[in-house]
Amino acid sequence: LIEHISKIFPAERYNVYMTGSALLFLKGTKYLVKNLIMSLALAIGLIALFMAYLFRSFRMIIISLIPNLLPLVITAGIMGFVGVPIKPSTILVFSIAFGISVDDTIHFLAKYRQELTANNWRIEKSVYNALRETGVSMFYTSIVLFFGFSVFVISNFGGTVALGSLVSATLLLAMLANLILLPSLLLSLEKSIANKQTLKKPQIDILPQDETNN
C-alpha cells in the first residue's frame, strides 16, 4: 500500500497517514511479540543467574535451560505447521509454559545437588534418587495443569481454544523434557559436570544440614 500511495500521492504535496483496525491489530501484535521476546530473555537471564549463584557452573546453566526452551521451540514449530497465527491469545503460551516448566527444572536440580553431596558425588545414584523423589510430584503437577488448561478447549471462543490447547501441549512436552531429557543430560555429561571441582559448594543451603543428613 505504501508503495502505491507514494505514486498516487507524492510526498512533497501530500501527507498520508495509515489507519484502520487492521493496521492497529498489526501494530499491537508486533508490540506483543517484541515484549514476549524481551520477557523471555529476561526470564532466561534471571534463571541463568540463579543457577550460576546456586551451582557456580556454566554447564549446569546450559543444562537447566535446554529442557525449558526445547518445548517452546517445538510448540512454535507446531503453530507454524498447523497454521496457528501469532495473536494476543496465542502469544501468552510461551510465557505461561516457560514459567511453569522451569519450576520443575529447578526443583529437580536442587534435589540433585543435595543427592550429590549425600551420595559422595556418585552421579548415577544421585540422578536416580532425585528422579525418584521429585519425579512423582513433577508428573502429578504437570498432569493437573494439563487437564486444567485443557478445559479451555471446550470454549466457543477460538482464541481461548488455541490458548488452552497450546499451553496443554507445551506443558506435556516440558514434563517429558524434565523427566527424560534432563536426567539423560546429567548422566551423559557426568564426567565433565558432576565433580567437586565443577560443582562447588552452593551459595544457598536448600535444607538445613541436619535435615540433609537425615
N, C-alpha and C positions, 0 to 999 in steps of 0.2 A: 504493500500500500504506500509506504513512504517513497518508494522509487517512482510510482506513477504520480503521486501527489506532487513531487518535486518537478515533474514535467508539466503538469497541468497548471499548477500554481507556483510560479518562480519565487524563490526565497527572497529576492530583492524587492518584490512587490507585495507578497502576502505572508502573513504569519499564520501557519496552520497548526492546530493542536489536535492530537488524537484523543478521543474519549469513547465512552461506551462501556457497557457491562463486561464485554469480552476482554477488553483491554485491562480493566480493573481486576478481573479474575486472573489474568495472566501475570500482572504485576504482583498481586497478592500471593500467587503460587511461587513465583521467583523469590519473593521475600521469605516465604516459609522454608523453601529449600535452602536458602542461604543461612537462615537461623538454625535449621536442622544440622547442617554441616558444622556450624560453629558450636552448637551444643554437644554434638558427638565428639568433636575434637577436644572440647573442654572436659567432657566426662572421661575420655581416654587418657588425657593428660593427668587428671586427678587420680585416676586408678593407678596409672604408672607411678606417680609419686608415692602413693600409699604402698604399693608393692615394693618400691625401692626402699622406703623407710622401714618396712616390715622385714623384708628378706635381704636387702642390700645386694641384689643380684640382677644384672641386666637380663640374663637368660630367663629368670623367673618372670620378669615383666612381659617378655615376648610370649612365654607360655600361657600366662594368665589372660592375654588379650586374644590369642588365636581362637579359643573356643567361643568367645563372645562376638567376634567380628565375622566369623565364618557363617553363622546362621543369618546374619543381616545381609551378607553378600548373596547367599542362596535365595533369600526372600526377594531381594531386589531382582535377581535373575528370573524368578518365577513371575514376578509382576511384569517384567518386560516380555516374557514368553507368552503369558496369558493375555496381555494387553491391558493390564490394570494401570490407569494413569496416575501420575503424581498429583494429588489434590489435598486440600486440608484434612480430609478424613483419613486418608491412607498414609500421609506423611508422618503421623504420630506413631505409626507402627514401630519404627526403628528406635525411637527414644524409649518407648514403653518396654519393648522387648529387651533392649540393651540394659536398661536399669534393673530389670528383674533377673536376667540371666547372670549378670556379673555378681549378684549377691550369692548365688550358688558357687561360683568360682572362688570367691574369697572365703566362703565357708569351708570348702574342701581344702584349699591351700593352707588355711590356718590350722586345720586339723592335721594335715600332712606334716606341717612344720613341727607340731607337737610330737607326732609319732616318730619323726626322725630322731629327736632328742631322746625319747623314751626307749627306742629300739637300737640305740648306739649306731645310728646312721646306716642301718640296713634298709636299703631303698625299697626293695620289693615288698618286704613285710610292712613297711610304713605306708606304702601306697594301698595295699590291700586292707590294712586296718582303717585307714582314713576313708576308703571307699565303703567299708562295712559300716562304719559309724555314721557317715554323712549321706551315703547313697540313698538310704530308705527315705530320709526326710526330704532330700532333694527331689526324689521321684514323686512322693506324695504332694509336695508343694506344687510341682510343675503340673501334675495331673489335675489338681484342684483349679489352678489358674487356667489350664487348657479348657476345661469344661465351663469355667466361669466366663471366659471370653467367647466361647462357642455359642453361648446363649444369644449373642448379638446377631447370629446368622439368621434367626427367625424373624428379625425385624423387617418391616416393609420399606425402610429407607436404605437405598443402595450404599450410601457411604458408611452407615453403621454395619451393614453386612460385610463390606470389604474390610473394615477395621477389625471386626471380630474374627473373621476367618484368617486374615494375615497375621494378626497377633498370636492366635492359637497355633498356627503352623510354625511361626518363628520360635515360640516358647517350647514347642515339642522338639524342634531341631536343636535349640540351646540345651535342653535337658540331655539329649543324646550326646551332644558335644562334651558336656561337663562330666557325664558318666562314662563315656567311652574314649573320646579323643584326649581329654585332659590327663587321665591316668596313663594312657598309652604314651603320650609325650613325656611324662615324667619317667616312665620305665625305659623308654628308648634312649633318653638323654641322661640317664642316671650317672654315668661316669663323669660327665662334664658339669652336672648341675648339683647333685646332692652330695656334697662333701663339706668338710668343716672349713675348707679354705674358701669355697664359694658361698655357702650359706652360713654366714657368721651368726653370732648371737643376735636375735632380733631386738629392735629398739623398743618394742612393746611386748609385754608379757600378756598373752591371751588369757591364761589362767594362772592363779597363784601357784607357787611351787609345790605346796603340799597337795593340791588337787592333781597336779601333773604327775606327781609320784604315785598317787593312788590309782 
